[in-house]
């Protein structure tokens, strides 16, 4: 059983995630494909890395969410960044080591990291 202090700390940590979800459509969404193919390819640590980075950087209006199959199994783990205006960027074969760069360049500075996108993967 958790102590009352541990439960309060967990509650506060999770409250930030709930607040993000309730903010609605003005948030940038980071969507991680978590179907069987994504999980097998390593999506779980990627989801955790994005969630931790957003919380540690205290980024407002950024929601990290999971989804089912995105339909491009050969490119898993797949992460889609969807801006409030609907602009979508698809990152493929994402590894936890790539998360910091994607957060810094795309989410914070607004510059797509093209070397990790699906277009770059198709050319390579």
Backbone as CSV, one residue per row, in Angstrom:
resi,resn,N_x,N_y,N_z,CA_x,CA_y,CA_z,C_x,C_y,C_z
1,UNK,0.846,-1.192,0.000,0.000,0.000,0.000,0.881,1.240,0.000
2,UNK,0.492,2.203,-0.759,1.217,3.472,-0.822,0.884,4.325,0.395
3,UNK,1.849,5.132,0.784,1.562,6.063,1.866,0.719,7.207,1.319
4,UNK,0.119,7.956,2.189,-0.714,9.077,1.774,0.108,10.109,1.002
5,UNK,1.344,10.324,1.408,2.212,11.284,0.722,2.528,10.823,-0.701
6,UNK,2.797,9.505,-0.863,3.078,8.970,-2.190,1.860,9.106,-3.098
7,UNK,0.698,8.836,-2.561,-0.530,8.963,-3.349,-0.795,10.407,-3.746
8,UNK,-0.518,11.350,-2.838,-0.694,12.769,-3.174,0.267,13.186,-4.280
9,UNK,1.509,12.688,-4.230,2.497,13.027,-5.257,2.067,12.475,-6.616
10,UNK,1.562,11.254,-6.636,1.069,10.657,-7.884,-0.111,11.456,-8.413
11,UNK,-0.998,11.856,-7.512,-2.175,12.631,-7.913,-1.759,13.947,-8.565
12,UNK,-0.797,14.638,-7.969,-0.343,15.918,-8.526,0.302,15.732,-9.896
13,UNK,1.102,14.675,-10.024,1.754,14.403,-11.301,0.715,14.130,-12.382
14,UNK,-0.282,13.337,-12.076,-1.303,12.977,-13.047,-2.269,14.126,-13.321
15,UNK,-2.442,15.020,-12.365,-3.339,16.161,-12.547,-2.905,17.006,-13.739
16,UNK,-1.601,17.155,-13.913,-1.100,17.910,-15.050,-1.504,17.286,-16.370
17,UNK,-1.493,15.966,-16.446,-1.899,15.283,-17.672,-3.385,15.459,-17.929
18,UNK,-4.195,15.394,-16.892,-5.645,15.571,-17.044,-5.949,16.996,-17.474
19,UNK,-5.273,17.979,-16.883,-5.491,19.379,-17.262,-5.203,19.592,-18.740
20,UNK,-4.143,18.968,-19.239,-3.796,19.103,-20.654,-4.919,18.566,-21.526
21,UNK,-5.442,17.397,-21.175,-6.507,16.794,-21.968,-7.748,17.662,-21.975
22,UNK,-8.030,18.329,-20.860,-9.242,19.129,-20.761,-9.124,20.469,-21.469
23,UNK,-7.892,20.888,-21.793,-7.708,22.174,-22.449,-8.264,22.171,-23.868
24,UNK,-8.362,21.020,-24.472,-9.041,20.909,-25.748,-8.195,21.143,-26.967
25,UNK,-8.832,21.677,-28.007,-8.245,21.705,-29.335,-7.126,22.717,-29.518
26,UNK,-6.895,23.614,-28.557,-5.810,24.579,-28.732,-4.464,23.979,-28.354
27,UNK,-4.444,22.713,-27.974,-3.207,22.053,-27.589,-2.567,21.358,-28.783
28,UNK,-1.240,21.333,-28.779,-0.500,20.493,-29.711,-0.572,19.078,-29.168
29,UNK,-0.872,18.125,-30.041,-0.962,16.728,-29.599,0.221,15.938,-30.143
30,UNK,0.853,15.185,-29.269,1.893,14.239,-29.649,1.244,12.868,-29.518
31,UNK,1.004,12.220,-30.654,0.249,10.965,-30.685,1.211,9.815,-30.991
32,UNK,1.276,8.862,-30.065,2.174,7.719,-30.219,1.337,6.485,-30.542
33,UNK,1.684,5.803,-31.635,0.989,4.582,-32.023,1.336,3.455,-31.065
34,UNK,0.305,2.943,-30.377,0.522,1.920,-29.360,-0.247,0.637,-29.644
35,UNK,-0.408,0.301,-30.931,-0.980,-1.001,-31.273,0.111,-2.052,-31.054
36,UNK,-0.219,-3.296,-31.266,0.733,-4.385,-31.040,2.031,-4.173,-31.814
37,UNK,1.912,-3.737,-33.064,3.110,-3.538,-33.882,3.991,-2.422,-33.315
38,UNK,3.367,-1.353,-32.851,4.125,-0.259,-32.258,4.814,-0.665,-30.971
39,UNK,4.091,-1.352,-30.118,4.656,-1.808,-28.851,5.820,-2.759,-29.104
40,UNK,5.648,-3.684,-30.043,6.717,-4.634,-30.365,7.957,-3.925,-30.900
41,UNK,7.770,-2.804,-31.577,8.887,-2.051,-32.149,9.524,-1.088,-31.153
42,UNK,8.917,-0.936,-29.952,9.516,-0.082,-28.933,8.777,1.198,-28.638
43,UNK,7.479,1.252,-28.899,6.719,2.489,-28.698,6.532,2.850,-27.226
44,UNK,6.492,1.861,-26.335,6.244,2.164,-24.924,7.319,3.093,-24.338
45,UNK,8.627,2.814,-24.521,9.634,3.751,-24.011,9.581,5.120,-24.694
46,UNK,9.141,5.146,-25.946,8.999,6.421,-26.666,7.878,7.241,-26.035
47,UNK,6.744,6.621,-25.771,5.625,7.300,-25.111,6.062,7.843,-23.754
48,UNK,6.764,7.026,-22.994,7.245,7.449,-21.672,8.208,8.624,-21.803
49,UNK,9.110,8.571,-22.769,10.080,9.653,-22.957,9.381,10.965,-23.308
50,UNK,8.382,10.917,-24.184,7.635,12.133,-24.521,6.876,12.658,-23.308
51,UNK,6.191,11.779,-22.591,5.431,12.208,-21.406,6.345,12.860,-20.378
52,UNK,7.471,12.211,-20.109,8.415,12.754,-19.122,8.974,14.096,-19.567
53,UNK,9.357,14.213,-20.837,9.937,15.461,-21.340,8.940,16.610,-21.252
54,UNK,7.697,16.369,-21.629,6.670,17.417,-21.575,6.449,17.861,-20.132
55,UNK,6.398,16.918,-19.212,6.192,17.260,-17.805,7.411,17.973,-17.221
56,UNK,8.608,17.447,-17.499,9.825,18.051,-16.951,10.022,19.476,-17.454
57,UNK,9.670,19.724,-18.716,9.826,21.057,-19.290,8.625,21.941,-18.992
58,UNK,7.614,21.362,-18.329,6.393,22.082,-17.973,5.790,22.787,-19.190
59,UNK,5.701,22.032,-20.289,5.152,22.590,-21.522,3.636,22.684,-21.410
60,UNK,3.122,23.850,-21.645,1.682,24.078,-21.602,1.094,23.829,-22.981
61,UNK,-0.158,23.439,-23.021,-0.872,23.202,-24.277,-0.208,22.137,-25.146
62,UNK,0.412,21.146,-24.500,0.970,20.000,-25.209,0.428,18.747,-24.545
63,UNK,-0.250,17.915,-25.326,-0.821,16.673,-24.808,-0.116,15.489,-25.453
64,UNK,0.336,14.559,-24.632,0.922,13.319,-25.123,-0.151,12.249,-24.970
65,UNK,-0.555,11.673,-26.095,-1.632,10.686,-26.087,-1.207,9.460,-26.888
66,UNK,-1.928,8.389,-26.684,-1.658,7.192,-27.464,-2.850,6.864,-28.341
67,UNK,-2.567,6.124,-29.401,-3.612,5.702,-30.315,-3.347,4.259,-30.711
68,UNK,-4.254,3.694,-31.447,-4.083,2.337,-31.947,-3.223,2.332,-33.193
69,UNK,-3.527,1.439,-34.079,-2.733,1.259,-35.290,-2.848,2.481,-36.204
70,UNK,-1.719,2.970,-36.658,-1.681,4.095,-37.586,-1.659,3.572,-39.020
71,UNK,-1.295,2.300,-39.200,-1.393,1.664,-40.507,-0.103,1.575,-41.299
72,UNK,0.996,1.921,-40.690,2.284,1.874,-41.384,3.278,1.058,-40.549
73,UNK,2.949,-0.198,-40.332,3.696,-1.035,-39.387,5.202,-1.075,-39.651
74,UNK,5.599,-1.007,-40.894,7.029,-1.090,-41.216,7.809,0.127,-40.723
75,UNK,7.112,1.191,-40.335,7.767,2.418,-39.872,7.664,2.627,-38.358
76,UNK,7.140,1.651,-37.640,6.972,1.780,-36.189,8.319,1.876,-35.474
77,UNK,8.329,2.506,-34.328,7.308,3.313,-33.669,7.042,4.617,-34.422
78,UNK,5.757,4.944,-34.527,5.321,6.147,-35.237,4.790,7.160,-34.232
79,UNK,5.168,8.420,-34.446,4.687,9.526,-33.611,4.178,10.618,-34.544
80,UNK,2.964,11.058,-34.305,2.416,12.173,-35.073,2.336,13.396,-34.166
81,UNK,2.821,14.513,-34.661,2.683,15.788,-33.961,1.608,16.561,-34.705
82,UNK,0.534,16.867,-33.987,-0.592,17.565,-34.601,-0.747,18.909,-33.897
83,UNK,-0.484,19.963,-34.638,-0.594,21.315,-34.098,-2.063,21.715,-33.968
84,UNK,-2.322,22.745,-33.203,-3.691,23.208,-32.968,-4.408,23.565,-34.273
85,UNK,-3.648,24.014,-35.279,-4.261,24.383,-36.558,-4.506,23.171,-37.471
86,UNK,-4.172,21.965,-36.979,-4.405,20.751,-37.742,-3.206,20.259,-38.535
87,UNK,-2.145,21.050,-38.596,-0.939,20.627,-39.310,-0.367,19.383,-38.637
88,UNK,-0.119,18.342,-39.459,0.355,17.075,-38.908,1.705,16.701,-39.500
89,UNK,2.612,16.280,-38.627,3.915,15.772,-39.031,4.035,14.355,-38.498
90,UNK,4.463,13.442,-39.355,4.609,12.047,-38.956,6.082,11.690,-38.846
91,UNK,6.487,11.320,-37.627,7.847,10.858,-37.368,7.828,9.329,-37.324
92,UNK,8.852,8.707,-37.891,8.877,7.249,-37.971,10.156,6.683,-37.362
93,UNK,10.033,5.400,-36.975,11.158,4.681,-36.359,11.750,5.492,-35.211
94,UNK,10.868,6.043,-34.416,11.271,6.925,-33.327,11.863,6.107,-32.184
95,UNK,12.968,6.597,-31.653,13.637,5.997,-30.507,13.641,7.016,-29.372
96,UNK,13.699,6.561,-28.128,13.699,7.506,-26.999,14.795,8.571,-27.110
97,UNK,15.937,8.222,-27.719,17.033,9.191,-27.866,16.678,10.353,-28.786
98,UNK,15.674,10.185,-29.624,15.268,11.215,-30.574,14.279,12.210,-29.969
99,UNK,13.679,11.840,-28.865,12.591,12.627,-28.280,13.039,14.037,-27.903
100,UNK,14.185,14.174,-27.275,14.666,15.498,-26.867,14.793,16.457,-28.031
101,UNK,15.337,15.969,-29.133,15.499,16.808,-30.322,14.146,17.183,-30.920
102,UNK,13.221,16.226,-30.973,11.891,16.519,-31.514,11.177,17.547,-30.637
103,UNK,11.255,17.375,-29.327,10.617,18.334,-28.416,11.243,19.716,-28.579
104,UNK,12.574,19.780,-28.534,13.262,21.071,-28.605,13.022,21.765,-29.944
105,UNK,13.254,21.052,-31.027,13.171,21.682,-32.341,11.739,21.899,-32.827
106,UNK,10.897,20.871,-32.704,9.555,20.976,-33.279,8.557,21.606,-32.315
107,UNK,8.457,21.062,-31.123,7.438,21.532,-30.189,7.773,22.926,-29.660
108,UNK,9.012,23.134,-29.242,9.394,24.423,-28.646,9.689,25.482,-29.707
109,UNK,10.498,25.132,-30.711,10.955,26.127,-31.691,10.151,26.153,-32.989
110,UNK,9.305,25.156,-33.214,8.458,25.148,-34.400,9.118,24.665,-35.670
111,UNK,10.279,24.007,-35.564,10.997,23.518,-36.737,10.884,21.999,-36.830
112,UNK,10.262,21.505,-37.877,10.121,20.060,-38.071,11.512,19.437,-38.225
113,UNK,11.732,18.315,-37.573,13.001,17.589,-37.681,12.854,16.630,-38.864
114,UNK,13.117,17.135,-40.049,12.802,16.409,-41.281,13.526,15.078,-41.411
115,UNK,14.695,14.936,-40.831,15.437,13.677,-40.974,14.731,12.500,-40.312
116,UNK,13.754,12.754,-39.427,13.009,11.688,-38.769,11.604,11.495,-39.329
117,UNK,11.250,12.239,-40.360,9.873,12.171,-40.877,9.693,11.002,-41.841
118,UNK,8.451,10.720,-42.128,8.133,9.619,-43.046,8.667,9.907,-44.452
119,UNK,8.685,11.159,-44.861,9.212,11.489,-46.185,10.687,11.141,-46.294
120,UNK,11.464,11.421,-45.253,12.886,11.091,-45.255,13.086,9.576,-45.256
121,UNK,12.236,8.851,-44.535,12.348,7.385,-44.479,12.068,6.757,-45.845
122,UNK,11.117,7.312,-46.575,10.784,6.766,-47.897,11.911,6.997,-48.894
123,UNK,12.647,8.103,-48.722,13.766,8.409,-49.622,14.992,7.576,-49.287
124,UNK,15.127,7.236,-47.989,16.334,6.531,-47.533,16.297,5.120,-47.694
